[in-house]
Amino acid sequence: MFKPFQEFLEKELFGRFALESRTIPSGLESVVSERGKNPATIQSWCYQCPKLRKIRYTYIDAGETAQIFNSVIYPNYNYDLPLLGIDFLAFGQKKILVVLDFQPLFRDRAYIDKYIEPMSAIKDKYKDLTQDLEMKFYDANQYFSKNLLFAKTDAETVVTRLFPAYQEYVQLYWQMLEQASPLNTPEEIQRIVKAQKDYDQYSAERDPASGLFGSYFGHEWSERFLYEFLFEDAIPLAVPAGVR
């Protein structure tokens, strides 16, 4: 269901940037699971370029049971842009959840005006994809913007509404990146390093997908995938003695 979204992102990335492959830890690049009704394949890709330190995306294909496309793009530490976050999940043709956002690292007025407000015009065009849903695992006021797309939808809407909205969001992100001025002082850069690490820690501790990964590929693999690839700057929470 979401392969056209992956293909669009790849075409944009390879057409705009001089990408270099970024190493994915051994055993995490691709796995096939025979658990459940349908075999599930998970495959990941990771790149970097001068302005983007980590471009990662993952596709899970479990046939009609599940189709999932997830990506996070991290700017280099000398840029204060939000992260581009993409999370599209389909469990059958009708149980579909989509999340798309420029995930803010800071929440001061100047930052929001600069990086979040420009999304307003796109969001207003796609009000059907901005449903007021409850966030069960995350704080909506942390690492999410008021202009995110967040909706439960159907397969037809994915094609007719989500795909064009996605294209506009991605292209706006490139535009912002192109216009961004690099930070110069060690203090400014260190602030971004800390903010991105905090994002990884927060996300790793709350990501509900770890349970899904575990159901398909086992708990041990899921934990490695979470902490060694998806959110590699996060530190695993200590496991109490006797729990292992």
N, C-alpha and C positions, 0 to 999 in steps of 0.2 A: 504493500500500500504506500509506503513512504520512500521507495527507491527513487522516484523522480526528484524528491527533495534532496536526497544524497547526491544524485547526479548533478543537480543544479549547483549545489555547494561546491562540489569538486570542480566543475567547469569554471565557476567564479574564482576559486582559489588558484587553480593552475593558470588561469588566464591573466590574473592580476599580480601574482606574487612569485618571487623566485623561491620556491619551496625546497626545503631539505627534509628528508625523513628524520623523524625523531624515534629513538629506540623504544620499543614496547617490550617490557620484561618477558622473558621466555615463557611460553605456555599461555600467555594472555592475549596474543594476537588473534587467535581463532580457535574455537572449540565447537565440537558437535556433541549434543546430548541426546540420548535415546530415552530419557525419562518422559513420562506423560504420554498423551495420546499421539502427538506428532513429534518427530525429531526436531530439535531446536539447534540452530546454528547461530553463534555469536561471532562477529568479526569486527575488528577495530583498526583504525588508521590514526597516525599521529605525525604532524609536520611542524616545522617552524620556519620563520623568515625574519628579516631584520626588524619588522614592526610588531610581529606576533610571536611570542615565545613558545606558545603551545596551542596547537590546533588539533583537537581530538574529536573523533566521531565514531560511533558504534552503531551497528545494525544487528538486531535480533530477528531472525526469521524462523517462526515456528508454524509456518503455513497459516491456516485459517484460525488457529488458536491464538497466535500473537504475532504482531508486527510492531517493532519498536525502533525508532531512530532517535538517538541522543547525541548532542554535541555541545561542547563548551569551547569558546575561543578566548584565550588569554592574551591581552596585549603585552608587549615587552614592558619591563619595569620602569622604563623612562617615559611611559605614557599613562595618563590617569584615566583612560577610558573605562567604561563599564565592561564587563564580560558579556559576550554574546552567548546566551543560553537557549538551547533548543531541546525540547523533550516532547516527542509525539509517540503516543502509545495506543495501539488498537488491539482489543481482545474480541475478535469477531468483527462483523460489519457495523454493529450498532454501539458497542461499548468502546468509545474512542475518547481519549483525553489528550488535549494539546496545550502546551505551554511554550511561549516564545517571548523573550524579553532581553533588553539591555540591562544586565544585572548590576546595579550601582554599587560601587565600593564605598561611597560616602553619601551622606544625606543632607549636606548643607545646601542652602538655597542656590548659591552660585553654581554648584555642581549639577543640581537638578535642572536648572534653567539651561545649562550648556548641553547636557547629554540626554536628558529624559524628555524635556518639553518638545524637542523636534519630532518625537514619535507620535505626538498627539494627532497630527493630521492623518496619519495612516490608521491609527486606532479608531478614529472617528468614522472612517470608511468601512470598518469591519466590526461594528458594534455587536453583531451576532456572535463574534468570537471573543467577546469581553464579558463573559457571564460572571456574576457575583457569587462565585463558588467558595466554599470554605476550604482553607488550606489545612489539611489534617496534620501534616508533618513539619511544616515550616511556619515561621513568623512572616506574615505578608509584608511587614514593615522592615524586614531585613533581607537585603540582597534581591528584593523584587521591587519593580517600579510601578507607579500608578498606570503606566501605559502598556503593561504586559497584555498579551493575548492569553486567555485562560478559559478553556471551554470544554464542555462535553458535547460531542457532535456526532455526525454520521459520515459514512464513506463518500457520499455525494458532495457534502460540504467540504470535505478534505480537498477534493479536486477543484471545485468551483470557487471556493472562498479562501481556504487556508493557503493553498499554493500561491496565488497572487499576493496575498498578504505577506507570506514568508519571503517572497522575492523582494518585496518593497522594503521590509525590515532589514534584510541582509544587505541590500544595496545602500540603504541609508547608513548602515554601520561602516561600510567601506568608505563612504563619503566623509564621515566623521573622522575615520582613521587617517584619511588623506589630508584632512585639514588640521589635524592635531599637531601641536607644537611639543617637541620633546622637553622633558624636565631636565634641569641642569644640575641642581645641587644634590649632594649626597643625602641630605635630610628629606628632600622631596621624594627621591627614589626609594629610600628606605621606608617611607610611609606607604608607598605602593606595594613593596615587597611584603610588608606586614599585612596590609589589607587583603592581598591575594592569598596569603597563607591562612589568614583568618577565615576567608571564604571556603578554602578547602577543608579546614577543620570543621566548620559549621556544617558543611554539606555532607561530609563523610559520616558525621554522627547522626544525621537525620534522613539520609537518602532512603526512601522506602524501596528503591529498586534492589537493594542488597538482598532482601527476602526473595524477590523474583529470581535474581541470579542464582541464589542458593537452591531454589526449587528445581532449577534446570541443570545447574552445573556443580552443585555441592557447596557446602558452607565454606570449606577451606579455600576453594578457588574463588568464591565470591568475595571473601575478605581480602585476598591478594589483589583481585581486580579493583576493589574499592580503594585500597590504600597504596598500591604500587602503580596504578595507572590512572583511574578516574580522578582521584584527589591525592596525588602523590606527596603533597606537602603536609598532609594531615598526619597526625601521630595517633596510632591506634590507642583506644582507651585501655587502661590496664585491666587485665582479667583477674578477678579475685582468686586467691589460692584455692585449689580444690575444684574449680569450675571446669578446667580443661578436661 
